[in-house]
């Protein structure tokens, strides 16, 4: 007779896969099972240390805990404000974890002045860094002598939202970070330095993110060569495609980028360029577009991207797609609609069900509808047989009213809601849904809301609340016995990376 299988028989590869789908709170619970599970659930490659100097009284706590910690943190995020001079303590923390640190993010409140000597010290203490992210720091040089900067030879990913591209004393960011393959920069009208940096790194860049503070620079970047590009993110909301020469130049840019895997284009995209993008970049798996109108032709181009998995549309009016022109796209798993207006919800409903049969995630964020109130009430449909996750963030009332009559889908397991007011009191009591995970961000809830949830969602395993009071949380736990009721908050020291 064979021996009974125990948890020790599960291979590490299987456990790591299981733990990778858990949030931090669940991972912390798993650590109590045994030492092996504790080690695998909280791997340091998947945790980041958050140091927040914006809160009073945190410095002494950090000195007492972090400077004696033996944990090999790999990812550090530092928040600070105008009332904190980034200096000794943060440098001590960097020195403490210098051998293990791979990621450093500095995130101030707006453009906080920071001494350039701090950045010089950071380069000395962070030789193993692979990713450096610096937000909105206004570096200033008040040093008496010449600063010494050390090359970050292991750095692969550089995010700069400041004036570090112009270093004093003849130093050049291109020499300090010679091996980067991912670059995130801002480009304005007043300096040519970002363009020089882009031209230098262009032949090896795999990821490029540019925030155009001046739309005049958009075409200059599109004229450059990026033969290895896999991921692109352009933010230029004021750009307008005015003439044929401009359109041809941008079309040529995408023709030279056939290996793109992900594209985020917040630059008032137009149909002719989208057509070239779809024809030239057939390997796209993620596409995010901001455009004035998403026409029926646009959906035809989306369907031509045969391995597209995720589509996000922003700030657009969505017209009715043409079913006859759009072949089925079985690869698409996720659609996100952000601040869009839908001209005909029923037509879009029918199209989503027919053209994207594998759709498993639908996100509707600040979505409004047009047309008849009686007939175009919802974007949801009970025919989306594969839908597993639904997100509704402050949608139009016409979407809310019929919500719980339309989300009883066979595979739907998770719903996230955020309404300006609570509509949950109108849940039909006689209906029982299959949902297991439910997230609500509501400011107005009461005991009746949770009693209705208990009746309507008998299979509920987890309820996440946000925006309500501590008393509401306690009431939910008392009523929803057997359900894991949580309040969403940001972890102060650690969170999943």
C-alpha positions, 0 to 999 in steps of 0.5 A: 500500500502506497504511503500517504502524500504530504505537503513535503512531497510537493515540488518547489516549482509547483509551490512557487507557481502557486505562491506567485498567484497570492497577494502579500497577506496570503503569502504571510499566512503561508509562512506559518505552515513550515520553514520550506513554505516560508522560504518560498512564499516570501522570496526576496526577489518578489518583495520590495522595501518601502521607506516613507519619510513623509510621515513624522516619526518614521526615521527613528523606527527605520534606524531601530529596525532596518539598520539591524535587519538581516533580510537581503532586500532586492527592491527599495522604494523611498518616498520623501517630501520637502521637509526631509533632506535626502541624506545620511539615513537613506545612504545608510540604508543603501549601504546596508543592502548594497550587496543585494539591492537590484532596484532603487526608486526615489519618489518625492512630492513633486520636484523636491530639491536634492543635492547632487552629492547624494546621487554621486554617493548612490552610484558608489553604493549601488554597483549591483543595481539593475533598475534605477527609477528617479521621479521628479527630483531637482538635483542641485550642485552645492558641493565645494569640490568635484564630485566623483560618480561611479559607473553603474555597469549592471544597470539595465533599466533607467527611469529619469524625470529630472535634470540628471541628463546634464551632469556637471564636470564633464560627466555624462549619463551615457558613460555612467550607465553604458549597458541600459536596454530600457530607457524612460525620459522626458523630452522638452523644447528647451534641451537637446540632451535627451535626443542625444541620449536617445540616439546613443542608446537607440541601437540597443534599446528594447524598451522606450518610454518618452513623455513629450513635454513639447509635441515638437519633439515627437517627429524627431524621435520617430525619425530615429532608429530603434532596431531592437525595440520590443516595448514602447510607451509614447505620451504626447496628448497634445500631438495632432497629425496634420499633414501627409508627410507627418503621417508617413513619417510615423508610419515609417517608424512602425514599419521599422519596428516589426518586433514590437510586443507592447505598444502604449500610444497616448498621442491622438492616434488616427486610423491610417497610422493604426492600419500601418501599426497593425500590418507592420507589428504582427507580434503585438500582444498588448496595445493601449491607444488614446484616440478621438474615435474608435471606428469600425475600421479600427476594430478590423485592424485590432482583429488582424493582430492575431496574437493580441492578448490585451487591448486598452482604449482611452478617452475615445468615442467607440462606434459600433463595430462591423461584425462582417468585417472583423474575424474572430480574435481568439487570442484576446483575453482582456479589454480595458475601456477607460473614460470612453463613450459607447455609442451603442452598448447593445452592438458592442455587447454583441460584438464582444461576445462574437468576436472575442470568445476567449475574453476573460477580463473586462474593465470598465472605468469611467465609461458612459453610454449613448442612445436609448436609456431603455435599450442601451442600459448595459455593456455587460452580457450573459453571453460572455461565457469565459469572463472570469474578472469584471471591474466597474469603476464609477460607471454611468448609472445606466450600467449600474442599474442592471448590474446584478442581473447580468453578472451571473456568468458561468465562470465569473469569479471576481468582481471589483466595484467602485461607485459614487453611491451604493446600489447594492441594496437593490440586489435581487435577494432570490438570486445566488451568484457564483462569485468568490472574490468581491472588491467594493470601494464604497463610502456608503454601506450598511448592515443590509448591504452585507446581509444581501451579499451573504444571501446573493453570494453564498460562495464568497471566499474573500471580500475586500472593502475600501473607502468605508469605516472601521465599524463597517469592516467589523459589521461585515466580518460579523455578518459574513462568517466564513468569508475572509473580509479585508480592508485594502491598504498599502503595506508600509514596509513590504509589498509584492513586487 
